[in-house]
Amino acid sequence: MNILKPQNPSNQELQYGDLKTLKEELKITYYYFENEEWNSINWYELELEHCQLSHIDMQKGKLEKMTFKDVVFDNCNFSNTEFMETAFIRCEFNNCKLSGCNFAESRFYHVAFFETNASYISFSMTSMENILFQNTGLKNSYFQDTKMKNIDLDKVDLTQSKFFKTSLKEIDLSKSKIEGIAIAIEDIKGAIIDSWQVMDLFYLIGVKMKE
């Protein structure tokens, strides 16, 4: 799958910035933010474009109707943060912590997650198109009424994840862990699995393995 990377079409050098100085309803472009800790933040309708965030610790915050476009997140911790109705366009998460994050009613378009801890994450009523999850933990994640198109799962841990009214048709699960996954037959129909994963889905047809 060809995932578009964050772009800097003008090759403009990034300026160093301070997240604590940002205000709502502003558009921030070509900035670099590094080594900041700011928990329980509240932002509304703030746009970050052509930016990079590195070693940012921003937990238990609430970010609503935000836009992240061509943004790279390196070694950031956003655990238990709410990203409500937020758009991520051509973004990368590298070695980040997103455990317990809520991305309800958000949009992801050409976004890659590498070596990221995203356990207990929620993608309820989220739109996801052209997405790569690589070596990423999605244990106990929650997908409800999630629209998924062109999703690449490469060595992803989906143990005990829940899918409700979310179709996995044409999504390849063969390289991922799916033990304890909760999903309806109509939603798993058309997904691609490996032969050794069949036992994890026997419960869907009421079959029990004899020991």
C-alpha positions as CSV (number, residue, x, y, z in Angstrom):
1,M,0.0,0.0,0.0
2,N,1.2,3.4,-0.9
3,I,0.8,5.6,2.2
4,L,1.6,9.3,1.5
5,K,4.2,10.6,3.9
6,P,4.0,14.0,5.6
7,Q,5.1,16.6,3.1
8,N,7.0,19.8,3.1
9,P,6.7,20.9,-0.5
10,S,8.7,24.1,-0.1
11,N,11.4,22.4,2.0
12,Q,11.0,25.2,4.4
13,E,13.1,25.0,7.6
14,L,11.0,24.5,10.7
15,Q,11.0,27.1,13.5
16,Y,11.3,26.1,17.1
17,G,8.0,26.7,18.9
18,D,6.4,26.4,22.4
19,L,3.1,24.5,22.6
20,K,2.0,26.4,25.7
21,T,1.9,29.6,23.6
22,L,-0.6,28.3,21.1
23,K,-4.1,29.6,21.2
24,E,-7.4,28.2,19.9
25,E,-8.6,28.8,16.3
26,L,-5.1,29.5,15.0
27,K,-3.2,27.9,12.1
28,I,0.4,26.9,12.9
29,T,2.7,26.0,10.0
30,Y,6.3,24.9,9.7
31,Y,7.1,24.6,13.5
32,Y,9.1,22.1,15.5
33,F,8.1,21.3,19.1
34,E,10.4,19.3,21.4
35,N,10.7,18.1,25.0
36,E,7.5,19.6,26.5
37,E,5.2,18.3,29.2
38,W,1.7,19.7,29.4
39,N,-1.1,17.5,30.8
40,S,-4.9,18.1,30.8
41,I,-4.6,20.5,27.9
42,N,-7.8,21.8,26.2
43,W,-7.6,22.9,22.6
44,Y,-10.4,23.8,20.1
45,E,-10.2,24.3,16.3
46,L,-6.4,24.6,16.3
47,E,-4.6,23.6,13.0
48,L,-1.0,22.3,12.8
49,E,0.4,21.9,9.3
50,H,3.9,20.9,8.2
51,C,5.0,20.5,11.9
52,Q,7.0,18.0,13.9
53,L,6.4,17.1,17.6
54,S,9.2,15.2,19.4
55,H,9.2,13.9,22.9
56,I,6.0,15.7,23.8
57,D,4.2,14.5,27.0
58,M,0.6,15.6,26.7
59,Q,-1.7,13.2,28.7
60,K,-5.4,13.4,29.7
61,G,-6.1,16.3,27.4
62,K,-9.1,17.2,25.3
63,L,-8.5,18.3,21.7
64,E,-11.7,19.0,19.7
65,K,-12.2,19.8,16.0
66,M,-8.4,19.9,15.5
67,T,-6.6,19.5,12.2
68,F,-3.1,17.9,11.9
69,K,-1.9,18.0,8.3
70,D,1.6,16.8,7.3
71,V,2.6,16.3,10.9
72,V,5.2,13.9,12.4
73,F,4.8,12.7,16.0
74,D,8.1,11.2,17.4
75,N,8.2,9.5,20.8
76,C,5.1,11.4,22.1
77,N,2.9,10.4,24.9
78,F,-0.8,11.3,24.5
79,S,-2.2,8.6,26.8
80,N,-5.9,9.0,27.8
81,T,-6.3,12.1,25.6
82,E,-9.5,12.8,23.7
83,F,-9.2,13.8,20.0
84,M,-12.8,14.6,19.2
85,E,-13.9,15.3,15.6
86,T,-10.2,15.7,14.7
87,A,-8.6,15.3,11.2
88,F,-5.2,13.6,10.6
89,I,-4.0,14.0,7.0
90,R,-0.6,12.6,5.9
91,C,0.6,12.1,9.5
92,E,3.1,9.7,11.1
93,F,3.2,8.3,14.7
94,N,6.6,6.9,15.5
95,N,7.2,5.1,18.8
96,C,4.3,7.0,20.5
97,K,2.0,6.1,23.4
98,L,-1.7,6.4,22.5
99,S,-3.1,4.1,25.2
100,G,-6.6,5.0,26.2
101,C,-7.0,7.7,23.6
102,N,-10.4,8.5,22.2
103,F,-10.6,9.4,18.5
104,A,-14.4,9.5,18.3
105,E,-15.8,10.9,15.0
106,S,-12.4,11.7,13.7
107,R,-10.9,11.3,10.3
108,F,-7.6,9.6,9.3
109,Y,-6.3,9.8,5.8
110,H,-2.9,8.5,4.8
111,V,-1.7,8.0,8.4
112,A,1.0,5.6,9.6
113,F,1.6,4.2,13.1
114,F,5.0,2.6,13.7
115,E,6.1,0.9,17.0
116,T,3.2,2.6,18.8
117,N,1.4,1.5,22.0
118,A,-2.3,2.1,21.3
119,S,-4.0,-0.3,23.7
120,Y,-7.5,0.6,24.9
121,I,-7.8,3.1,22.0
122,S,-11.2,4.0,20.6
123,F,-12.0,4.7,17.0
124,S,-15.8,4.9,17.4
125,M,-17.5,6.5,14.4
126,T,-14.2,7.2,12.8
127,S,-13.3,7.3,9.1
128,M,-10.0,5.6,8.2
129,E,-8.6,5.5,4.7
130,N,-5.1,4.4,3.6
131,I,-3.8,3.6,7.0
132,L,-0.7,1.5,8.1
133,F,-0.3,0.0,11.5
134,Q,3.2,-1.6,11.8
135,N,4.5,-3.3,14.9
136,T,1.8,-1.6,16.9
137,G,-0.2,-2.7,19.9
138,L,-4.0,-2.4,19.6
139,K,-4.9,-4.6,22.6
140,N,-8.4,-4.1,23.8
141,S,-9.1,-1.4,21.2
142,Y,-12.6,-0.5,20.2
143,F,-14.1,0.0,16.8
144,Q,-17.7,1.0,16.5
145,D,-19.4,2.1,13.3
146,T,-15.9,2.7,12.0
147,K,-15.4,3.1,8.2
148,M,-12.2,1.4,7.1
149,K,-10.7,1.4,3.6
150,N,-7.2,0.3,2.6
151,I,-6.0,-0.7,6.0
152,D,-2.6,-2.4,6.3
153,L,-2.0,-4.4,9.5
154,D,1.6,-5.5,9.7
155,K,2.4,-7.3,12.9
156,V,-0.3,-5.8,15.0
157,D,-1.6,-7.0,18.3
158,L,-5.4,-7.0,18.2
159,T,-5.9,-9.2,21.3
160,Q,-9.3,-8.8,22.8
161,S,-10.2,-5.9,20.5
162,K,-13.9,-5.3,19.8
163,F,-15.5,-4.5,16.5
164,F,-19.1,-3.5,16.4
165,K,-20.8,-2.6,13.1
166,T,-17.3,-2.3,11.5
167,S,-16.6,-4.4,8.4
168,L,-13.1,-5.9,8.0
169,K,-13.8,-7.0,4.4
170,E,-10.6,-7.3,2.4
171,I,-8.5,-6.4,5.4
172,D,-5.5,-8.8,5.9
173,L,-5.3,-10.1,9.5
174,S,-2.9,-12.9,8.8
175,K,0.1,-11.1,10.3
176,S,-1.7,-10.0,13.4
177,K,-2.7,-11.5,16.7
178,I,-6.5,-11.8,17.0
179,E,-6.9,-13.9,20.2
180,G,-10.1,-13.0,22.0
181,I,-11.3,-10.6,19.2
182,A,-15.0,-9.8,19.5
183,I,-16.7,-9.4,16.2
184,A,-19.9,-10.4,14.4
185,I,-20.0,-12.8,11.5
186,E,-21.2,-10.2,9.1
187,D,-18.2,-7.9,10.0
188,I,-15.5,-10.5,9.7
189,K,-16.9,-11.8,6.4
190,G,-14.4,-11.2,3.6
191,A,-11.4,-10.6,5.9
192,I,-8.1,-12.4,5.1
193,I,-6.8,-14.7,7.8
194,D,-4.1,-17.5,8.1
195,S,-5.1,-21.1,8.8
196,W,-3.8,-21.0,12.3
197,Q,-6.1,-18.1,13.2
198,V,-9.3,-20.1,12.4
199,M,-9.5,-21.4,15.9
200,D,-9.8,-17.8,17.2
201,L,-13.0,-17.4,15.3
202,F,-14.8,-20.7,15.9
203,Y,-16.9,-19.1,18.6
204,L,-18.7,-17.2,15.8
205,I,-20.5,-20.3,14.7
206,G,-20.9,-21.8,18.2
207,V,-18.3,-24.5,17.7
208,K,-16.2,-25.7,20.7
209,M,-12.9,-27.6,20.4
210,K,-12.7,-30.9,22.1
211,E,-9.7,-31.1,24.4
